[in-house]
Amino acid sequence: LDGSRSGVMCGPLVRTDWDTIKFGTNAIGGDSGSPVFLVGADNRAVLIGIFKGEHGATALDAATYLQPALDRLGVEIVTG
């Protein structure tokens, strides 16, 4: 997670399902909409989701997968 208020934070990937990524960090209010990424064995970050803001003492942090969100909006990422 690269939160707008909390900065870059690492945490374990806890579980995934068809539309949600659950992970453990200490995100704070204002981090919603931040990019969520995995770091591969080659140390490259791969963007996989957008932080949904489900945080708190009893809840795992959650993100929506990036590609389905882009599909729903009818947009694509352009690089370069």
SEGUKOL-308709 format. One record per atom (N, C-alpha, C, O, CB): residue number from 1; residue in three letters; atom name; x, y, z. Coordinates in nm, 3 decimals, padded with zeros to 5 digits, always signed. Atoms other than C-alpha are relative to their C-alpha. Glycine has a CB too. Example, Ala and Ser with C-alpha at 12.3 -4.5 7.8 and 13.67 -1.06 7.14 Angstrom:
! residues 2
<1; ALA; N; <+00.089; -00.119; +00.000>> <1; ALA; CA; <+01.230; -00.450; +00.780>> <1; ALA; C; <+00.090; +00.120; +00.000>> <1; ALA; O; <+00.194; +00.118; +00.066>> <1; ALA; CB; <-00.099; +00.003; +00.125>> <2; SER; N; <-00.082; -00.119; -00.006>> <2; SER; CA; <+01.367; -00.106; +00.714>> <2; SER; C; <-00.077; +00.109; +00.073>> <2; SER; O; <-00.026; +00.220; +00.090>> <2; SER; CB; <+00.041; +00.046; -00.142>> 
This chain:
! residues 80
<1; LEU; N; <+00.085; -00.117; +00.000>> <1; LEU; CA; <+00.000; +00.000; +00.000>> <1; LEU; C; <+00.089; +00.123; +00.000>> <1; LEU; O; <+00.188; +00.130; +00.073>> <1; LEU; CB; <-00.096; +00.000; +00.122>> <2; ASP; N; <-00.068; -00.129; -00.001>> <2; ASP; CA; <+00.122; +00.348; -00.081>> <2; ASP; C; <-00.104; +00.106; +00.035>> <2; ASP; O; <-00.155; +00.175; -00.052>> <2; ASP; CB; <+00.070; +00.032; -00.139>> <3; GLY; N; <+00.106; -00.087; -00.048>> <3; GLY; CA; <-00.119; +00.551; +00.130>> <3; GLY; C; <+00.035; +00.147; -00.008>> <3; GLY; O; <+00.149; +00.187; +00.015>> <3; GLY; CB; <-00.035; -00.035; +00.140>> <4; SER; N; <-00.023; -00.143; +00.009>> <4; SER; CA; <-00.160; +00.922; +00.080>> <4; SER; C; <+00.032; +00.061; +00.136>> <4; SER; O; <+00.100; +00.163; +00.144>> <4; SER; CB; <-00.120; +00.069; -00.061>> <5; ARG; N; <-00.030; -00.050; -00.134>> <5; ARG; CA; <-00.146; +00.971; +00.457>> <5; ARG; C; <+00.102; -00.086; +00.072>> <5; ARG; O; <+00.186; -00.033; +00.146>> <5; ARG; CB; <-00.126; +00.008; +00.082>> <6; SER; N; <-00.089; +00.089; -00.076>> <6; SER; CA; <+00.040; +00.665; +00.585>> <6; SER; C; <+00.131; -00.028; -00.071>> <6; SER; O; <+00.226; -00.074; -00.008>> <6; SER; CB; <-00.070; -00.129; +00.028>> <7; GLY; N; <-00.122; +00.029; +00.076>> <7; GLY; CA; <+00.300; +00.633; +00.307>> <7; GLY; C; <+00.006; -00.146; -00.042>> <7; GLY; O; <-00.095; -00.217; -00.038>> <7; GLY; CB; <+00.123; +00.034; +00.083>> <8; VAL; N; <-00.018; +00.138; +00.045>> <8; VAL; CA; <+00.440; +00.305; +00.178>> <8; VAL; C; <+00.006; -00.092; +00.121>> <8; VAL; O; <+00.086; -00.073; +00.212>> <8; VAL; CB; <+00.129; -00.014; -00.087>> <9; MET; N; <+00.007; +00.097; -00.109>> <9; MET; CA; <+00.352; +00.016; +00.405>> <9; MET; C; <-00.005; -00.141; -00.057>> <9; MET; O; <-00.069; -00.166; -00.159>> <9; MET; CB; <-00.123; +00.028; +00.089>> <10; CYS; N; <+00.001; +00.141; +00.039>> <10; CYS; CA; <+00.413; -00.356; +00.377>> <10; CYS; C; <-00.083; -00.079; +00.099>> <10; CYS; O; <-00.090; -00.046; +00.217>> <10; CYS; CB; <+00.145; -00.057; -00.008>> <11; GLY; N; <+00.077; +00.088; -00.086>> <11; GLY; CA; <+00.189; -00.626; +00.512>> <11; GLY; C; <-00.026; -00.130; -00.073>> <11; GLY; O; <-00.014; -00.137; -00.195>> <11; GLY; CB; <-00.132; +00.066; +00.042>> <12; PRO; N; <+00.025; +00.130; +00.062>> <12; PRO; CA; <+00.101; -00.990; +00.451>> <12; PRO; C; <-00.131; -00.002; -00.079>> <12; PRO; O; <-00.230; +00.059; -00.040>> <12; PRO; CB; <-00.002; -00.108; +00.105>> <13; LEU; N; <+00.122; +00.029; +00.075>> <13; LEU; CA; <-00.149; -01.093; +00.187>> <13; LEU; C; <-00.072; -00.109; +00.078>> <13; LEU; O; <-00.018; -00.218; +00.097>> <13; LEU; CB; <+00.031; -00.044; -00.150>> <14; VAL; N; <+00.072; +00.093; -00.087>> <14; VAL; CA; <-00.415; -01.268; +00.397>> <14; VAL; C; <-00.090; -00.091; -00.081>> <14; VAL; O; <-00.088; -00.213; -00.062>> <14; VAL; CB; <-00.083; +00.076; +00.102>> <15; ARG; N; <+00.085; +00.082; +00.086>> <15; ARG; CA; <-00.670; -01.384; +00.140>> <15; ARG; C; <-00.052; +00.085; -00.116>> <15; ARG; O; <-00.047; +00.208; -00.113>> <15; ARG; CB; <-00.119; -00.061; +00.081>> <16; THR; N; <+00.059; -00.067; +00.114>> <16; THR; CA; <-00.831; -01.301; -00.191>> <16; THR; C; <-00.128; -00.074; -00.037>> <16; THR; O; <-00.144; -00.192; -00.007>> <16; THR; CB; <+00.098; +00.005; -00.121>> <17; ASP; N; <+00.117; +00.065; +00.060>> <17; ASP; CA; <-01.165; -01.370; -00.353>> <17; ASP; C; <-00.023; +00.065; -00.135>> <17; ASP; O; <+00.067; +00.131; -00.188>> <17; ASP; CB; <-00.127; +00.011; +00.092>> <18; TRP; N; <+00.022; -00.043; +00.138>> <18; TRP; CA; <-01.326; -01.278; -00.683>> <18; TRP; C; <+00.010; +00.150; -00.020>> <18; TRP; O; <+00.037; +00.195; -00.131>> <18; TRP; CB; <-00.134; -00.046; -00.047>> <19; ASP; N; <-00.006; -00.146; +00.020>> <19; ASP; CA; <-01.330; -00.901; -00.617>> <19; ASP; C; <+00.077; +00.076; +00.107>> <19; ASP; O; <+00.089; +00.198; +00.099>> <19; ASP; CB; <-00.137; +00.054; -00.009>> <20; THR; N; <-00.062; -00.069; -00.112>> <20; THR; CA; <-01.140; -00.826; -00.297>> <20; THR; C; <+00.133; -00.065; +00.039>> <20; THR; O; <+00.148; -00.187; +00.037>> <20; THR; CB; <-00.094; +00.003; +00.120>> <21; ILE; N; <-00.129; +00.042; -00.053>> <21; ILE; CA; <-00.784; -00.848; -00.170>> <21; ILE; C; <+00.002; +00.041; +00.147>> <21; ILE; O; <-00.022; +00.158; +00.178>> <21; ILE; CB; <+00.121; +00.064; -00.081>> <22; LYS; N; <-00.010; -00.031; -00.142>> <22; LYS; CA; <-00.745; -00.869; +00.209>> <22; LYS; C; <+00.146; -00.012; +00.043>> <22; LYS; O; <+00.214; -00.109; +00.010>> <22; LYS; CB; <-00.090; -00.095; +00.085>> <23; PHE; N; <-00.139; -00.001; -00.042>> <23; PHE; CA; <-00.413; -00.779; +00.366>> <23; PHE; C; <+00.013; +00.070; +00.133>> <23; PHE; O; <-00.079; +00.139; +00.177>> <23; PHE; CB; <+00.089; +00.068; -00.106>> <24; GLY; N; <-00.022; -00.058; -00.131>> <24; GLY; CA; <-00.264; -00.669; +00.696>> <24; GLY; C; <+00.099; +00.115; -00.004>> <24; GLY; O; <+00.218; +00.094; -00.029>> <24; GLY; CB; <+00.048; -00.105; +00.095>> <25; THR; N; <-00.085; -00.119; -00.019>> <25; THR; CA; <-00.127; -00.315; +00.734>> <25; THR; C; <-00.067; +00.086; +00.105>> <25; THR; O; <-00.167; +00.044; +00.165>> <25; THR; CB; <+00.021; +00.081; -00.135>> <26; ASN; N; <+00.062; -00.095; -00.092>> <26; ASN; CA; <-00.205; -00.019; +00.954>> <26; ASN; C; <-00.037; +00.126; -00.074>> <26; ASN; O; <+00.002; +00.236; -00.035>> <26; ASN; CB; <+00.095; +00.032; +00.118>> <27; ALA; N; <+00.045; -00.115; +00.077>> <27; ALA; CA; <-00.364; +00.208; +00.695>> <27; ALA; C; <-00.085; +00.090; +00.088>> <27; ALA; O; <-00.145; +00.044; +00.185>> <27; ALA; CB; <-00.078; -00.044; -00.125>> <28; ILE; N; <+00.076; -00.096; -00.080>> <28; ILE; CA; <-00.529; +00.521; +00.828>> <28; ILE; C; <-00.102; +00.072; -00.088>> <28; ILE; O; <-00.095; +00.064; -00.211>> <28; ILE; CB; <+00.094; +00.101; +00.069>> <29; GLY; N; <+00.099; -00.078; +00.073>> <29; GLY; CA; <-00.822; +00.741; +00.729>> <29; GLY; C; <+00.067; +00.095; -00.098>> <29; GLY; O; <+00.165; +00.162; -00.063>> <29; GLY; CB; <-00.088; +00.077; +00.096>> <30; GLY; N; <-00.060; -00.084; +00.104>> <30; GLY; CA; <-00.745; +00.926; +00.408>> <30; GLY; C; <+00.083; -00.079; -00.099>> <30; GLY; O; <+00.125; -00.025; -00.201>> <30; GLY; CB; <+00.085; +00.105; +00.063>> <31; ASP; N; <-00.077; +00.085; +00.092>> <31; ASP; CA; <-00.561; +00.633; +00.245>> <31; ASP; C; <-00.086; -00.062; -00.110>> <31; ASP; O; <-00.032; -00.121; -00.203>> <31; ASP; CB; <+00.070; -00.109; +00.078>> <32; SER; N; <+00.089; +00.059; +00.101>> <32; SER; CA; <-00.867; +00.525; +00.044>> <32; SER; C; <+00.037; +00.050; -00.139>> <32; SER; O; <+00.067; +00.167; -00.159>> <32; SER; CB; <-00.146; +00.034; +00.031>> <33; GLY; N; <-00.036; -00.033; +00.138>> <33; GLY; CA; <-00.797; +00.516; -00.329>> <33; GLY; C; <+00.147; -00.015; -00.030>> <33; GLY; O; <+00.189; +00.006; -00.144>> <33; GLY; CB; <-00.041; +00.139; -00.029>> <34; SER; N; <-00.144; +00.015; +00.019>> <34; SER; CA; <-00.428; +00.449; -00.279>> <34; SER; C; <+00.031; -00.129; -00.075>> <34; SER; O; <-00.045; -00.225; -00.068>> <34; SER; CB; <+00.073; +00.001; +00.135>> <35; PRO; N; <-00.038; +00.121; +00.072>> <35; PRO; CA; <-00.246; +00.196; -00.498>> <35; PRO; C; <+00.045; -00.111; +00.095>> <35; PRO; O; <+00.110; -00.086; +00.196>> <35; PRO; CB; <+00.111; +00.031; -00.100>> <36; VAL; N; <-00.042; +00.119; -00.073>> <36; VAL; CA; <-00.195; -00.157; -00.366>> <36; VAL; C; <+00.082; -00.084; -00.098>> <36; VAL; O; <+00.039; -00.108; -00.210>> <36; VAL; CB; <-00.123; -00.081; +00.057>> <37; PHE; N; <-00.089; +00.071; +00.091>> <37; PHE; CA; <+00.092; -00.356; -00.511>> <37; PHE; C; <+00.069; -00.115; +00.070>> <37; PHE; O; <+00.081; -00.118; +00.192>> <37; PHE; CB; <+00.102; +00.094; -00.059>> <38; LEU; N; <-00.084; +00.111; -00.046>> <38; LEU; CA; <+00.291; -00.677; -00.476>> <38; LEU; C; <+00.141; +00.026; -00.048>> <38; LEU; O; <+00.162; +00.084; -00.155>> <38; LEU; CB; <-00.052; -00.138; -00.051>> <39; VAL; N; <-00.140; -00.011; +00.041>> <39; VAL; CA; <+00.669; -00.683; -00.485>> <39; VAL; C; <+00.047; -00.141; -00.034>> <39; VAL; O; <+00.043; -00.231; +00.050>> <39; VAL; CB; <+00.089; +00.065; +00.113>> <40; GLY; N; <-00.043; +00.131; +00.047>> <40; GLY; CA; <+00.804; -00.972; -00.690>> <40; GLY; C; <+00.142; -00.034; +00.042>> <40; GLY; O; <+00.212; +00.047; +00.102>> <40; GLY; CB; <-00.011; -00.006; -00.148>> <41; ALA; N; <-00.135; +00.047; -00.032>> <41; ALA; CA; <+01.121; -01.174; -00.649>> <41; ALA; C; <+00.107; +00.087; -00.064>> <41; ALA; O; <+00.220; +00.093; -00.016>> <41; ALA; CB; <+00.017; -00.144; -00.044>> <42; ASP; N; <-00.095; -00.088; +00.067>> <42; ASP; CA; <+01.288; -00.932; -00.890>> <42; ASP; C; <-00.001; +00.143; +00.057>> <42; ASP; O; <+00.060; +00.233; +00.000>> <42; ASP; CB; <-00.030; +00.005; -00.150>> <43; ASN; N; <+00.012; -00.130; -00.067>> <43; ASN; CA; <+01.205; -00.640; -00.652>> <43; ASN; C; <-00.078; +00.104; -00.079>> <43; ASN; O; <-00.067; +00.223; -00.051>> <43; ASN; CB; <+00.137; +00.054; +00.029>> <44; ARG; N; <+00.084; -00.092; +00.076>> <44; ARG; CA; <+00.964; -00.486; -00.903>> <44; ARG; C; <-00.141; -00.002; +00.058>> <44; ARG; O; <-00.195; -00.108; +00.089>> <44; ARG; CB; <-00.002; -00.038; -00.151>> <45; ALA; N; <+00.136; -00.011; -00.051>> <45; ALA; CA; <+00.629; -00.359; -00.779>> <45; ALA; C; <-00.099; -00.016; -00.114>> <45; ALA; O; <-00.081; +00.041; -00.222>> <45; ALA; CB; <-00.021; +00.135; +00.072>> <46; VAL; N; <+00.106; +00.022; +00.097>> <46; VAL; CA; <+00.320; -00.475; -00.966>> <46; VAL; C; <-00.130; +00.051; +00.061>> <46; VAL; O; <-00.174; -00.001; +00.164>> <46; VAL; CB; <-00.011; -00.151; -00.041>> <47; LEU; N; <+00.126; -00.056; -00.047>> <47; LEU; CA; <+00.003; -00.269; -00.920>> <47; LEU; C; <-00.111; -00.103; -00.018>> <47; LEU; O; <-00.133; -00.152; -00.128>> <47; LEU; CB; <-00.033; +00.131; -00.074>> <48; ILE; N; <+00.106; +00.101; +00.008>> <48; ILE; CA; <-00.285; -00.505; -00.836>> <48; ILE; C; <-00.135; +00.051; +00.046>> <48; ILE; O; <-00.237; -00.011; +00.015>> <48; ILE; CB; <+00.038; -00.119; +00.082>> <49; GLY; N; <+00.129; -00.042; -00.052>> <49; GLY; CA; <-00.554; -00.300; -00.666>> <49; GLY; C; <-00.002; +00.144; +00.048>> <49; GLY; O; <+00.097; +00.216; +00.041>> <49; GLY; CB; <-00.040; -00.088; +00.111>> <50; ILE; N; <+00.025; -00.133; -00.052>> <50; ILE; CA; <-00.699; +00.015; -00.517>> <50; ILE; C; <-00.057; -00.016; +00.141>> <50; ILE; O; <-00.154; -00.089; +00.161>> <50; ILE; CB; <-00.098; +00.081; -00.092>> <51; PHE; N; <+00.040; +00.012; -00.140>> <51; PHE; CA; <-00.736; +00.054; -00.139>> <51; PHE; C; <-00.143; +00.049; +00.021>> <51; PHE; O; <-00.179; +00.159; -00.022>> <51; PHE; CB; <+00.097; +00.078; +00.090>> <52; LYS; N; <+00.141; -00.032; -00.021>> <52; LYS; CA; <-01.101; +00.052; -00.028>> <52; LYS; C; <-00.026; +00.073; +00.131>> <52; LYS; O; <-00.136; +00.124; +00.152>> <52; LYS; CB; <-00.082; -00.124; -00.005>> <53; GLY; N; <+00.020; -00.073; -00.125>> <53; GLY; CA; <-01.050; +00.203; +00.314>> <53; GLY; C; <-00.067; -00.078; +00.110>> <53; GLY; O; <-00.114; -00.018; +00.207>> <53; GLY; CB; <-00.078; +00.119; -00.027>> <54; GLU; N; <+00.056; +00.082; -00.108>> <54; GLU; CA; <-01.179; -00.088; +00.521>> <54; GLU; C; <+00.109; -00.027; +00.102>> <54; GLU; O; <+00.174; -00.131; +00.099>> <54; GLU; CB; <-00.059; -00.134; -00.055>> <55; HIS; N; <-00.105; +00.017; -00.100>> <55; HIS; CA; <-00.947; -00.038; +00.811>> <55; HIS; C; <-00.060; +00.016; +00.140>> <55; HIS; O; <-00.173; +00.060; +00.156>> <55; HIS; CB; <+00.114; +00.101; -00.022>> <56; GLY; N; <+00.045; -00.009; -00.138>> <56; GLY; CA; <-00.975; -00.049; +01.186>> <56; GLY; C; <+00.060; -00.113; +00.081>> <56; GLY; O; <+00.124; -00.202; +00.026>> <56; GLY; CB; <-00.153; -00.004; +00.008>> <57; ALA; N; <-00.063; +00.095; -00.090>> <57; ALA; CA; <-00.872; -00.252; +01.486>> <57; ALA; C; <-00.043; -00.144; -00.026>> <57; ALA; O; <+00.036; -00.236; -00.004>> <57; ALA; CB; <-00.031; +00.038; +00.142>> <58; THR; N; <+00.048; +00.137; +00.017>> <58; THR; CA; <-01.087; -00.555; +01.398>> <58; THR; C; <-00.008; -00.043; -00.146>> <58; THR; O; <-00.031; -00.161; -00.173>> <58; THR; CB; <-00.135; -00.016; +00.064>> <59; ALA; N; <+00.016; +00.033; +00.142>> <59; ALA; CA; <-01.094; -00.540; +01.018>> <59; ALA; C; <+00.135; -00.008; -00.069>> <59; ALA; O; <+00.228; +00.065; -00.036>> <59; ALA; CB; <-00.089; +00.104; -00.070>> <60; LEU; N; <-00.117; +00.002; +00.086>> <60; LEU; CA; <-00.832; -00.640; +00.767>> <60; LEU; C; <-00.015; +00.111; -00.102>> <60; LEU; O; <-00.126; +00.148; -00.139>> <60; LEU; CB; <+00.017; -00.138; -00.069>> <61; ASP; N; <+00.005; -00.097; +00.108>> <61; ASP; CA; <-00.740; -00.379; +00.512>> <61; ASP; C; <-00.046; -00.072; -00.127>> <61; ASP; O; <-00.020; -00.191; -00.143>> <61; ASP; CB; <+00.139; +00.068; -00.022>> <62; ALA; N; <+00.056; +00.061; +00.120>> <62; ALA; CA; <-00.908; -00.440; +00.177>> <62; ALA; C; <+00.023; +00.089; -00.120>> <62; ALA; O; <+00.030; +00.212; -00.110>> <62; ALA; CB; <-00.149; -00.029; +00.017>> <63; ALA; N; <-00.016; -00.071; +00.126>> <63; ALA; CA; <-00.857; -00.345; -00.184>> <63; ALA; C; <-00.085; -00.070; -00.104>> <63; ALA; O; <-00.113; -00.189; -00.093>> <63; ALA; CB; <+00.149; +00.007; -00.045>> <64; THR; N; <+00.068; +00.059; +00.114>> <64; THR; CA; <-01.051; -00.400; -00.502>> <64; THR; C; <+00.105; -00.024; -00.108>> <64; THR; O; <+00.196; +00.056; -00.126>> <64; THR; CB; <-00.116; +00.093; -00.053>> <65; TYR; N; <-00.093; +00.028; +00.108>> <65; TYR; CA; <-00.867; -00.564; -00.789>> <65; TYR; C; <-00.005; +00.112; -00.104>> <65; TYR; O; <-00.112; +00.163; -00.135>> <65; TYR; CB; <-00.032; -00.135; -00.066>> <66; LEU; N; <-00.009; -00.110; +00.094>> <66; LEU; CA; <-00.751; -00.306; -01.040>> <66; LEU; C; <-00.071; -00.029; -00.132>> <66; LEU; O; <-00.151; +00.053; -00.178>> <66; LEU; CB; <+00.143; +00.033; -00.027>> <67; GLN; N; <+00.054; +00.026; +00.133>> <67; GLN; CA; <-00.849; -00.475; -01.367>> <67; GLN; C; <-00.153; -00.002; -00.005>> <67; GLN; O; <-00.210; +00.060; -00.094>> <67; GLN; CB; <+00.053; -00.131; -00.051>> <68; PRO; N; <+00.146; -00.006; +00.003>> <68; PRO; CA; <-01.217; -00.539; -01.283>> <68; PRO; C; <-00.053; +00.143; +00.019>> <68; PRO; O; <-00.154; +00.180; -00.041>> <68; PRO; CB; <-00.057; -00.091; +00.107>> <69; ALA; N; <+00.043; -00.139; -00.019>> <69; ALA; CA; <-01.247; -00.179; -01.162>> <69; ALA; C; <+00.016; +00.079; -00.129>> <69; ALA; O; <-00.072; +00.158; -00.165>> <69; ALA; CB; <+00.081; +00.067; +00.114>> <70; LEU; N; <-00.021; -00.068; +00.128>> <70; LEU; CA; <-01.100; -00.052; -01.489>> <70; LEU; C; <-00.104; -00.044; -00.102>> <70; LEU; O; <-00.156; +00.037; -00.178>> <70; LEU; CB; <+00.141; -00.027; -00.054>> <71; ASP; N; <+00.100; +00.053; +00.093>> <71; ASP; CA; <-01.334; -00.280; -01.685>> <71; ASP; C; <-00.138; +00.063; +00.026>> <71; ASP; O; <-00.208; +00.100; -00.068>> <71; ASP; CB; <-00.009; -00.153; +00.013>> <72; ARG; N; <+00.129; -00.060; -00.034>> <72; ARG; CA; <-01.639; -00.146; -01.498>> <72; ARG; C; <-00.009; +00.145; -00.046>> <72; ARG; O; <-00.115; +00.192; -00.087>> <72; ARG; CB; <-00.025; -00.009; +00.150>> <73; LEU; N; <-00.003; -00.141; +00.041>> <73; LEU; CA; <-01.532; +00.209; -01.578>> <73; LEU; C; <+00.017; +00.017; -00.151>> <73; LEU; O; <-00.003; +00.126; -00.204>> <73; LEU; CB; <+00.112; +00.071; +00.072>> <74; GLY; N; <-00.023; -00.007; +00.144>> <74; GLY; CA; <-01.455; +00.125; -01.941>> <74; GLY; C; <+00.126; +00.077; -00.036>> <74; GLY; O; <+00.130; +00.145; -00.138>> <74; GLY; CB; <-00.118; +00.063; -00.067>> <75; VAL; N; <-00.125; -00.070; +00.026>> <75; VAL; CA; <-01.100; +00.261; -01.918>> <75; VAL; C; <+00.116; -00.098; +00.002>> <75; VAL; O; <+00.101; -00.212; +00.046>> <75; VAL; CB; <+00.023; +00.113; +00.103>> <76; GLU; N; <-00.120; +00.081; -00.004>> <76; GLU; CA; <-00.749; +00.126; -01.959>> <76; GLU; C; <+00.119; +00.086; +00.040>> <76; GLU; O; <+00.116; +00.208; +00.027>> <76; GLU; CB; <+00.025; -00.068; -00.137>> <77; ILE; N; <-00.123; -00.070; -00.039>> <77; ILE; CA; <-00.405; +00.216; -01.832>> <77; ILE; C; <+00.088; +00.015; -00.123>> <77; ILE; O; <+00.108; -00.081; -00.198>> <77; ILE; CB; <+00.076; -00.077; +00.113>> <78; VAL; N; <-00.093; -00.026; +00.109>> <78; VAL; CA; <-00.172; +00.375; -02.084>> <78; VAL; C; <+00.133; +00.042; +00.062>> <78; VAL; O; <+00.137; +00.133; +00.145>> <78; VAL; CB; <-00.054; +00.111; -00.098>> <79; THR; N; <-00.133; -00.035; -00.051>> <79; THR; CA; <+00.200; +00.386; -02.011>> <79; THR; C; <+00.090; +00.039; -00.116>> <79; THR; O; <+00.066; +00.003; -00.231>> <79; THR; CB; <+00.063; -00.117; +00.080>> <80; GLY; N; <-00.101; -00.036; +00.100>> <80; GLY; CA; <+00.492; +00.534; -02.194>> <80; GLY; C; <-00.037; +00.107; -00.088>> <80; GLY; O; <+00.041; +00.145; -00.176>> <80; GLY; CB; <+00.033; -00.111; -00.080>> 
